[in-house]
Amino acid sequence: MNVPGPRSQAWWAPFAPRTPLDAGLLLPAGALAAIGLLLLSSATRTDPGSALVQRQGLSVCLGLALMWVVSRAEPKVLRAYVPAVYLLGLAALVAVLTPLGRTVNGSQAWIALGPGLGFQPSEFAKVSTILTLAGVLGGRDDGGRPGGRAVLLALTLAAPPVILIALEPDFGTALVFCAVTIGMITVSGARMRWLAGIAALSALGLALMWRLDLVRPYQLRRLSVLFHPEADPLGSGYHAAQSRIAVGSGEVFGTGLFRGGQTAGRFVPEQHTDFIFTVAGEELGFLGTASIVLLVTLLLWRGLWITAVSPSSYGTVLAGGVVCWLAFQSFVNLGMTLGIVPITGLPLPFVSYGGSAVIAALAAVGLLDAVKRAREPVP
């Protein structure tokens, strides 16, 4: 008599439907993406031949599909592919510095896929780096805090993406990687002496950059504008001045969607990407901008809850990395729009135009959902 052995699991089993996507993640992310499409329509309405809205809409659809796929994956399955994902991300960052790369606004950060089409490897490298660092810092089965060797390995693995992105040059995105790395080390429960050492090395590095004149003149001008916004309103302070005018003119209720004078006149540079929040400020007013901030806060709060309740150290560090990324980038974007942080060229997650950025951000939401599912019983 033959006794049937255990059935082998099909390759697609980890992605089989179990429970719906978490509403606390899907609704804020979806609402932000929808608002972004509306604001993009207004920001580009004076350019009838523009196809930016259609491209962004397609990217949002692709991002939602990828979010669903990623959310169905078991965290242990994701861990198995970490080395390949990390190396693939590095290969793409190297490729962008070759003749395959395309320069936009002084930064060689894109790889052309065809006329008017391309992708930005650094956006997807955020996801691959977070997955990699989570495997290193949250890899202990006993749930204990990472030791010094794990922290050093995490810093070593985070360094290549930071260096490659800085060479593009895209210092704003490189700063995101640094913030995410420090945030994940903190969430992992590493000893304070390691965090103090990292802070000291960071301060030393900044001092050396200043001493060796590695800080570029335009970066110094951006810092100067932060403290003296009215010093050069037609030069280095133009972005900040026009941004304040646009946001301030909206007052409480805004001028109405598609009715903003600053937006129609395109006085704010990059109003469809890095400064799309100014469109919301002018046309939707305080109520509209407060709604965007509220949606971002709700998404981050849900991410923090998932980070706190994850039963595994890997899930905790993984979710914490995603939250650090979205929180830091959102704060910097909103801050530079309002003139409280230097201009860095970082887009507002889910809202700003950028196919690679919105796809990567939605995939990151899928990672949060995957961590949340890992603590639920499978029906």
C-alpha positions as CSV (number, residue, x, y, z in Angstrom):
1,M,0.0,0.0,0.0
2,N,1.4,3.3,-1.0
3,V,1.3,6.1,1.5
4,P,1.0,9.5,-0.1
5,G,3.8,11.8,0.8
6,P,3.5,15.5,1.4
7,R,2.2,17.5,-1.5
8,S,4.8,19.8,-3.0
9,Q,3.8,23.4,-3.0
10,A,3.2,25.0,-6.4
11,W,5.5,27.9,-7.3
12,W,2.5,30.2,-7.4
13,A,1.2,29.2,-4.0
14,P,2.8,32.1,-2.1
15,F,0.9,34.5,-4.4
16,A,-2.5,32.8,-4.0
17,P,-5.3,35.2,-2.9
18,R,-6.0,35.0,0.9
19,T,-7.3,38.2,2.2
20,P,-7.9,41.6,0.6
21,L,-5.3,44.3,0.6
22,D,-5.2,46.2,3.9
23,A,-7.6,49.2,3.6
24,G,-5.4,51.3,5.9
25,L,-2.6,51.1,3.3
26,L,-4.6,50.9,0.0
27,L,-6.9,53.8,0.5
28,P,-4.4,56.5,1.5
29,A,-1.9,55.3,-1.2
30,G,-4.6,55.1,-3.9
31,A,-6.1,58.5,-2.9
32,L,-2.7,60.1,-3.1
33,A,-2.1,58.7,-6.5
34,A,-5.5,59.8,-7.7
35,I,-4.9,63.3,-6.4
36,G,-1.5,63.3,-8.1
37,L,-3.2,62.6,-11.4
38,L,-5.6,65.5,-10.9
39,L,-2.8,67.9,-10.0
40,L,-0.7,66.7,-12.9
41,S,-3.6,67.4,-15.3
42,S,-3.8,70.9,-14.0
43,A,0.0,71.4,-14.1
44,T,0.2,70.4,-17.7
45,R,-3.1,71.8,-19.0
46,T,-1.4,74.6,-21.0
47,D,0.5,71.9,-23.0
48,P,-2.2,70.2,-25.0
49,G,0.3,67.8,-26.7
50,S,1.6,66.5,-23.4
51,A,1.1,62.8,-22.6
52,L,2.3,63.0,-19.1
53,V,-1.1,62.3,-17.5
54,Q,-1.6,59.2,-19.6
55,R,1.9,57.9,-18.8
56,Q,1.5,58.5,-15.1
57,G,-1.9,56.8,-15.2
58,L,-0.4,53.7,-16.8
59,S,2.4,53.8,-14.2
60,V,-0.1,53.9,-11.3
61,C,-1.9,50.9,-12.8
62,L,1.3,49.0,-13.1
63,G,2.3,50.0,-9.5
64,L,-1.1,48.8,-8.1
65,A,-0.7,45.5,-9.9
66,L,2.9,45.1,-8.5
67,M,1.7,46.1,-5.1
68,W,-0.9,43.3,-5.2
69,V,1.7,40.8,-6.3
70,V,4.3,41.8,-3.7
71,S,1.6,41.8,-0.9
72,R,0.9,38.1,-1.7
73,A,4.5,37.0,-1.2
74,E,5.6,35.5,2.1
75,P,8.4,37.5,3.8
76,K,10.5,34.3,3.9
77,V,10.1,34.0,0.1
78,L,11.2,37.6,-0.3
79,R,14.3,36.9,1.8
80,A,15.3,34.1,-0.5
81,Y,15.6,36.4,-3.4
82,V,17.5,39.2,-1.6
83,P,21.0,38.6,-3.1
84,A,19.7,38.5,-6.6
85,V,17.5,41.6,-6.1
86,Y,20.4,43.5,-4.5
87,L,22.9,42.7,-7.3
88,L,20.3,43.5,-10.0
89,G,19.7,46.9,-8.4
90,L,23.5,47.6,-8.3
91,A,23.8,46.5,-11.9
92,A,21.1,49.0,-13.0
93,L,22.8,51.8,-11.0
94,V,26.1,51.0,-12.7
95,A,24.4,50.9,-16.1
96,V,23.0,54.3,-15.7
97,L,26.5,55.8,-15.5
98,T,27.4,54.2,-18.9
99,P,26.3,55.5,-22.3
100,L,23.0,53.8,-21.6
101,G,22.2,56.5,-19.1
102,R,20.2,59.6,-20.0
103,T,20.8,63.0,-18.5
104,V,17.9,65.1,-17.3
105,N,18.3,68.4,-15.4
106,G,22.0,67.8,-15.0
107,S,21.7,64.3,-13.5
108,Q,22.4,61.1,-15.4
109,A,19.8,59.1,-13.5
110,W,17.7,57.5,-16.2
111,I,18.0,54.6,-18.7
112,A,16.2,55.3,-21.9
113,L,13.7,52.6,-23.1
114,G,12.5,54.5,-26.2
115,P,11.4,57.9,-27.4
116,G,10.1,59.7,-24.3
117,L,10.3,56.6,-22.2
118,G,12.8,55.6,-19.5
119,F,13.1,54.4,-16.0
120,Q,15.1,55.5,-12.9
121,P,17.0,52.7,-11.4
122,S,17.6,54.6,-8.1
123,E,13.9,54.4,-7.3
124,F,13.8,50.6,-7.5
125,A,17.2,50.4,-5.7
126,K,15.4,51.8,-2.7
127,V,13.2,48.7,-2.6
128,S,16.1,46.3,-3.2
129,T,18.3,48.0,-0.6
130,I,15.6,47.9,2.1
131,L,15.0,44.2,1.4
132,T,18.8,43.6,1.7
133,L,19.3,45.6,4.9
134,A,16.2,43.9,6.5
135,G,17.8,40.5,5.8
136,V,21.0,41.6,7.5
137,L,19.6,43.5,10.4
138,G,16.6,41.4,11.0
139,G,18.0,38.0,10.2
140,R,18.3,36.6,13.7
141,D,15.8,33.7,14.3
142,D,15.8,34.4,18.1
143,G,14.6,38.0,17.4
144,G,17.6,39.5,19.2
145,R,19.2,42.8,18.4
146,P,21.9,42.8,15.6
147,G,25.5,42.6,16.6
148,G,28.3,44.8,15.5
149,R,29.1,42.5,12.6
150,A,25.6,42.8,11.2
151,V,25.6,46.6,11.6
152,L,29.0,46.9,9.7
153,L,27.7,44.6,7.0
154,A,24.6,46.7,6.6
155,L,26.7,49.9,6.3
156,T,28.9,48.1,3.8
157,L,26.0,47.0,1.6
158,A,24.3,50.4,1.8
159,A,27.5,52.3,0.7
160,P,27.6,51.2,-3.0
161,P,24.1,52.5,-3.9
162,V,24.8,55.7,-2.1
163,I,28.1,56.2,-4.0
164,L,26.7,55.3,-7.4
165,I,23.7,57.6,-7.0
166,A,26.0,60.5,-5.7
167,L,28.0,60.1,-8.9
168,E,25.0,60.7,-11.1
169,P,24.9,63.2,-9.3
170,D,21.7,63.0,-7.3
171,F,22.5,63.9,-3.8
172,G,18.9,64.2,-2.7
173,T,18.2,60.5,-3.4
174,A,21.6,59.5,-1.9
175,L,20.5,61.3,1.3
176,V,17.3,59.2,1.3
177,F,19.4,56.0,1.3
178,C,21.5,57.4,4.2
179,A,18.3,58.2,6.2
180,V,16.8,54.8,5.5
181,T,19.9,53.0,6.5
182,I,20.2,54.9,9.8
183,G,16.5,54.4,10.4
184,M,16.6,50.7,9.8
185,I,19.6,50.3,12.1
186,T,17.6,52.2,14.8
187,V,14.5,50.1,14.3
188,S,16.5,46.9,14.5
189,G,17.4,47.6,18.1
190,A,21.1,48.0,17.5
191,R,23.1,49.3,20.5
192,M,23.3,53.0,21.0
193,R,27.1,53.1,20.7
194,W,26.7,52.0,17.0
195,L,24.2,54.8,16.4
196,A,26.5,57.3,18.1
197,G,29.4,56.1,16.0
198,I,27.4,56.5,12.8
199,A,26.4,60.0,13.8
200,A,30.0,60.9,14.6
201,L,31.2,59.6,11.2
202,S,28.4,61.4,9.4
203,A,29.4,64.7,11.1
204,L,33.1,64.1,10.2
205,G,32.2,63.3,6.6
206,L,30.2,66.5,6.3
207,A,33.1,68.5,7.8
208,L,35.6,66.9,5.4
209,M,33.3,67.7,2.4
210,W,33.2,71.3,3.5
211,R,36.9,71.5,4.2
212,L,37.9,69.9,0.9
213,D,35.5,72.1,-1.1
214,L,33.4,69.2,-2.2
215,V,30.2,71.1,-1.7
216,R,29.2,72.6,-5.0
217,P,28.4,76.3,-5.4
218,Y,24.8,75.7,-6.3
219,Q,24.4,73.6,-3.1
220,L,25.8,76.5,-1.0
221,R,23.4,78.9,-2.8
222,R,20.5,76.6,-1.8
223,L,21.6,76.7,1.8
224,S,21.9,80.5,1.6
225,V,18.3,80.8,0.2
226,L,17.0,78.7,3.1
227,F,18.2,81.4,5.6
228,H,17.9,84.4,3.3
229,P,14.9,83.6,1.0
230,E,14.6,87.2,-0.3
231,A,18.2,87.7,-1.1
232,D,18.0,86.6,-4.8
233,P,14.3,86.2,-5.8
234,L,15.2,86.1,-9.5
235,G,18.2,83.8,-9.2
236,S,18.9,81.1,-6.7
237,G,15.9,82.0,-4.7
238,Y,13.4,81.9,-7.6
239,H,12.1,78.4,-6.8
240,A,11.4,79.2,-3.2
241,A,9.9,82.6,-3.9
242,Q,7.5,81.4,-6.6
243,S,6.6,78.4,-4.5
244,R,5.6,80.6,-1.5
245,I,3.5,82.8,-3.8
246,A,1.6,79.8,-5.3
247,V,0.9,78.2,-1.9
248,G,0.0,81.5,-0.2
249,S,-2.4,82.6,-3.0
250,G,-4.6,79.6,-2.4
251,E,-5.5,80.7,1.1
252,V,-8.1,78.4,2.7
253,F,-10.2,77.1,-0.1
254,G,-8.0,77.6,-3.1
255,T,-8.7,79.2,-6.5
256,G,-10.3,76.0,-7.8
257,L,-8.9,73.0,-9.7
258,F,-7.6,74.1,-13.2
259,R,-7.9,77.8,-12.2
260,G,-4.6,78.6,-10.7
261,G,-2.8,81.6,-12.3
262,Q,0.6,80.6,-11.0
263,T,0.1,77.1,-12.3
264,A,-1.2,78.2,-15.7
265,G,1.7,80.6,-16.1
266,R,4.2,77.9,-15.1
267,F,6.0,80.3,-12.8
268,V,7.0,77.5,-10.5
269,P,9.7,75.3,-12.1
270,E,9.1,71.6,-12.0
271,Q,5.6,72.1,-10.8
272,H,4.5,68.7,-12.2
273,T,7.3,66.8,-10.3
274,D,9.2,68.1,-7.3
275,F,6.9,71.1,-6.7
276,I,3.5,69.6,-7.4
277,F,2.5,70.5,-3.9
278,T,2.4,74.1,-5.0
279,V,-0.4,73.2,-7.4
280,A,-2.4,71.8,-4.5
281,G,-1.6,74.9,-2.4
282,E,-2.8,77.3,-5.0
283,E,-5.8,75.5,-6.4
284,L,-7.1,73.5,-3.4
285,G,-5.9,75.8,-0.7
286,F,-5.2,74.9,2.9
287,L,-8.0,72.3,3.0
288,G,-6.5,70.5,0.0
289,T,-2.9,70.6,1.2
290,A,-4.0,69.5,4.7
291,S,-5.9,66.6,3.2
292,I,-2.7,65.5,1.4
293,V,-0.7,65.7,4.6
294,L,-3.4,63.8,6.4
295,L,-3.4,61.0,3.8
296,V,0.4,60.7,4.1
297,T,0.1,60.7,7.9
298,L,-2.5,57.9,7.9
299,L,-0.4,55.8,5.6
300,L,2.7,56.3,7.7
301,W,0.8,55.6,10.9
302,R,-0.5,52.3,9.5
303,G,3.0,51.5,8.5
304,L,4.3,52.2,12.0
305,W,1.6,49.9,13.4
306,I,2.6,47.1,11.1
307,T,6.2,47.7,12.2
308,A,5.3,47.5,15.9
309,V,3.2,44.3,15.7
310,S,5.3,42.2,13.3
311,P,6.1,39.0,15.1
312,S,9.5,38.7,13.4
313,S,12.5,40.9,13.6
314,Y,12.8,40.7,9.8
315,G,9.3,42.0,9.3
316,T,9.9,44.8,11.8
317,V,13.0,46.0,10.1
318,L,11.6,45.6,6.6
319,A,8.4,47.6,7.4
320,G,10.4,50.1,9.4
321,G,12.7,50.7,6.3
322,V,9.7,51.4,4.1
323,V,8.2,53.8,6.7
324,C,11.6,55.6,7.0
325,W,11.8,56.0,3.3
326,L,8.3,57.4,2.7
327,A,8.4,59.6,5.8
328,F,11.8,61.2,5.1
329,Q,11.1,61.8,1.5
330,S,7.6,63.2,2.2
331,F,9.0,65.6,4.9
332,V,11.8,66.8,2.7
333,N,9.5,67.4,-0.3
334,L,6.9,69.3,1.7
335,G,9.6,71.1,3.6
336,M,11.3,72.4,0.5
337,T,8.0,73.5,-1.0
338,L,7.3,75.5,2.1
339,G,10.8,76.8,2.4
340,I,11.9,75.1,5.6
341,V,14.5,72.7,4.1
342,P,16.9,73.2,1.2
343,I,15.7,72.3,-2.3
344,T,16.9,68.7,-3.0
345,G,14.9,67.6,-6.0
346,L,13.0,64.8,-4.2
347,P,9.5,64.0,-5.5
348,L,6.4,63.7,-3.2
349,P,5.7,59.9,-3.0
350,F,2.6,58.8,-4.9
351,V,1.8,62.4,-6.0
352,S,4.6,63.8,-8.1
353,Y,5.0,62.8,-11.7
354,G,7.4,60.0,-12.3
355,G,6.6,56.5,-13.4
356,S,9.5,54.8,-11.7
357,A,8.9,56.7,-8.4
358,V,5.2,55.8,-8.2
359,I,5.7,52.2,-9.2
360,A,8.4,51.7,-6.6
361,A,6.4,53.5,-3.9
362,L,3.3,51.3,-4.5
363,A,5.5,48.2,-4.5
364,A,6.8,49.4,-1.1
365,V,3.2,49.5,0.2
366,G,2.9,45.9,-1.0
367,L,5.8,45.1,1.2
368,L,4.1,46.6,4.2
369,D,1.0,44.5,3.4
370,A,3.1,41.4,3.1
371,V,4.6,42.0,6.5
372,K,1.1,42.5,8.0
373,R,-0.2,39.3,6.4
374,A,2.6,37.3,7.9
375,R,1.1,37.8,11.4
376,E,-2.4,36.6,10.2
377,P,-3.5,33.0,10.1
378,V,-4.0,31.6,6.6
379,P,-7.7,30.7,6.2
